[in-house]
Amino acid sequence: MEQFTQEEIDKALAEIETLDRYTMCKYWRFAPPGTEIYFRSDLPTGNAFQKRLFVELGGFTPEISKQIGH
């Protein structure tokens, strides 16, 4: 499992706060290279990503799911 520095974690936390709902849903569904840090449950980034996407932004909608499914 890749190790991240505190600087990388802080940068990812700041990035999470700028991501829009569509992008976050796309990352959640497909987890493109370079986004692993967003989903790590052993890092604060995993919780921050889930909280922003599902609590603050409302998570997936059927419309978003259809848009990113193609």
Buried (B, 14 or more C-beta within 10 A) or exposed (E): EEEBEEEBBEBBBEBBEEBEBBEBBBBBEEEEEEBBBBBBEEBEBBEBBBEBBEEEBEBBEEEBEEEBEE
